[in-house]
Amino acid sequence: MAIFQAKLKDQTKDGRKWYFSTYYKGLDGVNRLHRSKKYMTKKEAQEAERKFLLSIDEKINYKNMTFKDLYYAFYDYQNDKVRETTMQTYRDRIKYLELLEKIKLSDLNIKHFELWKKEINKLSLSTTYKNDLFKFIKSILNFGTRWYDLNFTPIYNKMTNFNNPNELKKEMEFFTIEEFKKFISVEKDIVYRPLFETLYFMGLRKGELRGLQWKDIDFNNKIMKIHKQIPSIYGIDNYRLSPLKTQNSNRDLPINDILLKDLKKLYYHCQKFTNFSQEWFVFGNDMPIPKDKIRSRKNKNCKEAGVKQIRIHDFRHSCASFLINYNANITLVAKYLGHSKIDETLNTYSHMYQSRLEDIVNLINKSNIEEKNIDTQIEEIIDTSYEEKNDDDISISL
C-alpha cells in the first residue's frame, strides 16, 4: 500500500491530507503513475486505492474489454506517433462509434457491425466519409489483434464497405481564368489581392497559405518555398506551425510576374512597421490572418464581381484547371500541387483531361486516314496491274 500524508501547505482547506500514489499497467501494457485526490482519513485513502486497483484489473482483463476500452487504448497508443491533426480526426470520429461503445469485444459480431452501418446510413454523410469511418473501425480492430491477441477474424472477413450506386457525384467547383479576372478586379486591398492570387496561381492549401512567412519568399530568384502549414484545428490564439501533409507537399515554386509585383508592394508596405521581421506572416503580420477573414472577404468579392461562390479550397482546384487547360504535363501538375502520387492528381482531376483524350482520338483518326491513303494506293496499283494483265490476255487471244 502506498498511502501518503501531504505536507501542511499542500493540505486542503477542509483538512483533507491523505492520498495514494501507485503504479499500474495500462491497456497498452505501459506502466503509469497515478496520484489520487486527497482524503480526510488514511482509511478512506486505502479504500480508494483498493477500488482503483480493482478497476484497473478489470480493464486489463481483455475478455471484459469493451469497444470503447479498445478505442481509448488505440487513441493513447497513437498519441505520440501521429500529428495533432490526426488526433483531432480521431476525436471527431468517436461520436459516430457510440453505438458500439458498450459492446464487449468477446461478444462483438457481424450483426453489431451491420446495425452500426444501418444507423450511419441514416446520416447525411458522403459515401467517402462513411468508408473513412469503416476503415477507422478496422484500424481499431487491427490494433486489438496486434496488441491484445484478440481474434476478430469471424467478423473482419464479413465486413463490407459502404456503397451507394444512386449517389450523385458532387461537381467540382472552380474559377475559370475569365471568372478569376472578374473576381480579382474588385479587390484593391494591398493584402487580399496577392492573397487570392497566391491561392489561384500557386494552388496552395489554406493552411499552407496561412503559414507562409516573408523568409519563404525569394524575390531575387522569384521562388516561393512551401514547407510548413498552420493546421485548421488551431485558432488565432493558439496557432502552431506544423509540417506539411506529406513529404511531397514540400515544394519550391516559381512566382509569376503578376503575383510577384503585388507581393513586392505588400512587402515594402510591411517593412514600414518598426517591429517588422522576416518571421512575419506574408498574410497577417506577427500573427497569421484569421481563417474567417479570408472566407468573408472571398464572399464579398464574389458577390460584388457577380461570379459564383466557391470555397477557399476550390481556388486550388481552379489552379489545377488553369494548368490543365494550358496543357501542363500531369507529372508537373502533381508536383506543383504537392501531391504524393500522380494517381492522386488523376483521380481528382481526370474529368479535366477529357479534352486531352479527344486530342488522342484525333491523332488516331489522323493515323487511320494516312493508312487509308496507303490502302487506296495499293488498290490502285492492283487495279492497274489487273487491267494490264487483261490487255495482255486480249492481245494473245487476238
Steps between C-alpha positions, in 0.01 A plus 500: 500500500635843405312743724647844566428799718530837333706779651312772683527747211358241257199406712154616399317773690259247649787282629527225238862384497513125420556373145633193322755475223547181305631364174268300276518339160272659242309334219800548274730319745689815602559570871350829617499695825164597651471749784158530661314797636525563877280330760407585857635180660766245424234228489307686228816527293569125544145413389527730201829336398343154528209600274735663251717189468192282462373719218838476328503122536160486334618714211809295428292186496475507123195276491303770681620781277233695317538661160532833680793363708671385183445833330656696787792258512546559127475875554760500780734285293480734201538819705877536455516334158277715280446871450259707706276542197465121479420480871232764444357282222484208747313720747257620234414143401429361846143639497421269208610193696269545800277212391793258546647647820343274763533174308750256652765399252435135582139549386569716195361342183399591145144584608633783715695635205205474260277680750763773527511531119123529490503788748790678324312474170223710653739793540565762235858392437675436172581142407867592507478619862298196602776279361756704691310406817492137384878500452539665840315213669721251319809685624375474858430129461842445344654673801313261730629202304861618511517609863249281683494187283127547449347299218266702281527272195134381513376860471790652307460276196130583473527877530424688180535865418224748422367523148237731357456450123236775493721767655558788263862602473549856623615728225835665562475878526773724363563837338597519135765759425225733373304461824810556709577819307153628592548392861843663543397819316292610801781434749712810561635420848880467516472182712205316350591547135827298521329261743241390243758505221712262707204267548410504130839498328701299754232252607586517871290331763347739755735382777800547270386851413459600864839353593687694231763737643708767329811288541331251265490752215819522292446817298836476321434154359120541486442193718232423761602232753211294638634290789256547789139569583261614773245216539134602504451360852691797643337833565666840488587486871668158498636464148796273434725445200499135400657281230309465176254222421763277335867520406401567139303803611830678561572695185670811364286666234584774250298819546334654194555869425144608591520355850862602547413865435220501760709309756772763470248778563381319813857434613602868470184595690577260786860619525376838618399350836766539770469142627496339154712186450537221247313278748184699437224319315453614142126516555461639848793655685649357818183283508351302209183629339185345654318239288167678535638822355612321183160338455298815564718702260459232234122503542492879471710500182295226333180694561648830382661346189186306408671159493395176667594427860774239540683373808852612587623147418339533155765757408738202508273315257492816290879498483497139383239579236704797381814289463320213325321730256837638398626147430723464805651152537320287760828428681571871531145571620543238775834650604363855488209412727713291735318170443667184628425301184388575147205268567369755749506769233338277237228378736415856599524673163451222243182666369702811416715294265200413280609744230847347504340161435328646198839614373617139522199386297581760237853367477368148451253617239777680318707183504205301358456752219863459401460122503190536287696699244761226487227238457351706217838520326544124532151438358580731208822308427311172512228634274758630252683166497172319447413723206845451342468126545160500333641703209773240452246221503291679241805548279589135514151388420492726204 
